[in-house]
Amino acid sequence: MITQKLISEIRRKKSFLCIGLDVDLNKIPKQLLEDEDPIFSFNKAIIDATHHLAVAYKPNTAFYEAYGINGWKSLQKTIEYLNENHPEIFTIADAKRGDIGNTSSMYAHAFFNDLGFDSVTVAPYMGKDSVEPFLAFKDKHTILLALTSNEGAFDFQTRKIASEEVYKTVLSTSKNWKNAKNLMYVVGATKAAYFSEIRKIVPDSFLLVPGIGAQGGNLAEVCKFGMNENVGLLVNSSRGILYASNGSDFAEAARKEAKNLQQQMESILHAV
Amino acid sequence: MITQKLISEIRRKKSFLCIGLDVDLNKIPKQLLEDEDPIFSFNKAIIDATHHLAVAYKPNTAFYEAYGINGWKSLQKTIEYLNENHPEIFTIADAKRGDIGNTSSMYAHAFFNDLGFDSVTVAPYMGKDSVEPFLAFKDKHTILLALTSNEGAFDFQTRKIASEEVYKTVLSTSKNWKNAKNLMYVVGATKAAYFSEIRKIVPDSFLLVPGIGAQGGNLAEVCKFGMNENVGLLVNSSRGILYASNGSDFAEAARKEAKNLQQQMESILHAV
């Protein structure tokens, strides 16, 4: 998907909501466990209930790999369902990959060609030649971990390289990589105070923002410091939406939670 | 596998060779492509031909994910074959994962419990709480990326946090994480000059060393600066062994390449 299409969908839906499909079989409604593929059944119901409120879905690959081959099948069915029924949706494989060049090429092939995702999250630690194989894919996006939402972000990311924090060095260095126009960045909502610093370095890039809800991030704060003229934000919620109810009304409860976030987004978009 | 078992296998086999199972269908002998599972057939033949020369095997998950569900099945069959027939072999899922706590737990479950690997490679960028869920598994090992073998390692890893290189900060910080005894580190063979610095920080840890062969690393140099009294090294070769021949003699050619490396290791072990 080209960036302009994503921007126009955000405008059309008045939403920059990304829904994380982090499916835990221990948390989904018990009656779904009798289905042939409970994870896909759950995802399909969540997507059917929320697709008009969200512009992106983000399956986290860990939650599929944890169920082995069956999990991988569920992931494949989920992305196929999205691509066939909602081609306007921006899809993110939250995989946090990154390896030497020939290996990164294999990952890029797996997520972009084989599965058909629009984007994949990538860890920057191995540098330029570990990320450029992802960037080489036309109309596909690479979402680089910059400043993550967890406590461990303070272990390395906010430490200083010479006099500059590591995450800033990641941002400024990656801007010079080949096909850098295909880059987006992960910036945690729990780090709202950092967004204005980040916007000084990457004013135009889209930021994928986890950490709203369960992790305690604040939507208004994120928008205040992180939004640009194309919105430039995809704000993710996973557990808060998926597990709003564990009864048979789970999809309706998910829709309500998504609607609640979308309406907050709509008023923020209206105000700016 | 407990570390002491790995050390005794290194002594017994006079080898610290790790063979990377990075299987590319474009590179394996054509006649295998008619098999039901060519990747597993290839791996089985390589393992049968080399298991007496190597102490570890390291499938790189990218090469399996690139073939979707069939690839995942091949990975599962490969680790099952190793665990059933060669329980003395140390197995490494070269997956380079790392995410927020609940997600890292899912990955750890996938690789340690579901697939049954002895260890997994993990990227440090997200810090302590992204790695500790892996470390929590008893008798399982977490191999943290410290200084990787690729050119991009110079983008961030060798930059300085205050006055210390980032990879050194990763080493020294990770030593204080809970269950740090389960840590090993990835250090590229192409960075041999750095090994003595690394040994000042982590004298006792095992180092997984990629980059011999195709990437240009030198075994003698690595051993000179990186070996400790328990050897403390697992030196990996992937392409150099796997694709020594693409004819029907591929397994025999792989055995010869493995034997060549093992004999170099034996004379180094004999000399020290």
Interface residues (C-beta under 8 A of the other chain):
Chain A: D22 N60 A62 F63 E65 A66 Y67 G68 I69 W72 K73 Q76 D94 K96 R97 G98 D99 I100 G101 N102 T103 S104 M106 Y107 H109 A110 D114 L115 A123 P124 Y125 M126 G127 K128 D129 S130 V131 L145 T148 S149 N150 E151 G152 A153 F154 D155 F156 Q157 R159 K160 I161 A162 V166 T169 V170 T173 P210 Q215
Chain B: D22 D24 N60 A62 F63 E65 A66 Y67 G68 I69 W72 K73 Q76 D94 K96 R97 G98 D99 I100 G101 N102 T103 S104 M106 Y107 H109 A110 D114 L115 A123 P124 Y125 M126 G127 K128 D129 S130 V131 L145 T148 S149 N150 E151 G152 A153 F154 D155 F156 Q157 R159 K160 I161 A162 V166 T169 V170 T173 P210 Q215
